[in-house]
Amino acid sequence: MFRRLILSLALLSRFIAPARAADIFPQVYGVAEFPNPNGPRTDLITFGAVLPGGGRAFDFGQFSHGGALCTAYTGQADYLCASASARVEIDRRPVATTTYIGVSTAVRLKAQVYLDYRNATATSAQIWAKASLAIPVACHGAVLAPVNGLNVLYRLDGDYAVSVSDGAVTVKAPRPFEDCTVGGVCTINMPTFHCPDGASLANISIELGPIIQIDNAVGHVGWSVQGVSDYSHTFTLEGMDALDDQGRPLADVRLVVPGDGDVLNDVFLTGAEAAEVAASSTTTTTTIDATTTTSTTVPSCATADLAAASCRCALRPGAGCQGVTLRAPVGKGVNGLCTKIAKATAASGKKQRRLARQAVAIARKTLRTVNGKKGNAIPEPCREELRGFLQATETDVGTATH
């Protein structure tokens, strides 16, 4: 079925407290179908593979009929050289803005098709790549005023070009996100959005799908279709704003992906926070062997204060502790430390200093446990991350004890 961008909202079924965990669900899908009168039909299909961080991707690479390597065009009938790829990246990163300290989630969807199909005899053919994402969200924060809409803020990068040599041959090749100016921040408004009641969730679906579908119903011979290599796009989700009845962003409400209990699996920045992070980020572009790579570095948990300690708690020990269950007293110590840091951050004056001293004591006690015999059962990569986490957090919190 012919598809283009879909951004829809649907209420999911209710669930009973305590809240069950919800997760971002990425999908990719690739199809290439080209008949070949001189050999095996090109019929490729894939659902991709999982990426680190929870994303998903596929890449057909460059191929000709039957998956063979491309050759030079010399006037041969049904010449084909094509490629397709799609990728969903889930980027969880520490951030510190004037209104939020912790880990935020951004997503990128990339999809590309390239087609050079000349002197063709086929009556139909298609190549397409799809990257899609389902995001179950709930409102979080001081939801005092009614929420009467949602703005999804995103950036779009890439170009589009497609041409056909025979006007009688029908080609479906929509320009994705045609209302968005490439390189700028664009908004998709969802005026019917309301914060889900009780324990319900709302589901936001994003789909990026460059496609070239060919229909030669009149049976023309020798036609050509070219979707050049710059038919590629990147959709980057920047943030989400809950709106009041005047269409203005509600500063104290954010969209989150809930987890078990009081845990948040993902937190999305508001539009103002996304702009603040972008303004303080450093972008580096490097070119090696004609390949250009752009990387962006955002501020880290490096302020050496309670804010930095809160940022570290939002991250917790990372890759080295994935899949490791921290049993008491280490797990209890880490959780107790971060709970105490949260209370200290929300307090002020003498109360804040008292809570900070208690947090320092917890960090020191837990570090002694990690370094002691009970810590021997922890895998070494996780043990090293715990040491670094506890030492850095103790130093950060220590600034608030005086």
Secondary structure, 3 states (H helix, E strand, C coil): CCCCCEEEEEECCCCCCCCCCCCCEEEEEEEEEECCCCCCCEEEEECCEECCCCCEEEECCCECHHHCCCCCCCCCCCEEEEEEEEEEEEEEEEEECCCCEEEEEEEEEEEEEEEEEEEECCCEEEEEEEEEEEEEEEEEECCCCCCCCEEEEEEEEEECCCEECCCCCEEECCCCCCCCCCCCEEEEEECCCCCCCCCCCEEEEEEECCEEEEECCCCCCCEEEEECCCEEEEEEEEEEEEECCCCCECCCEEEEEECCCCCEEEECCCHHHHHHHHHHCEEEEEEECCEEEEEEECCCCCCCCHHHHHHHHHHCCCHHHCCCCCCCCHHHHHHHHHHHHHHHHHCCHHHHHHHHHHHHHHHHHHHHHHHCHHHHHCCHHHHHHHHHHHHHHHHHHHCCCC
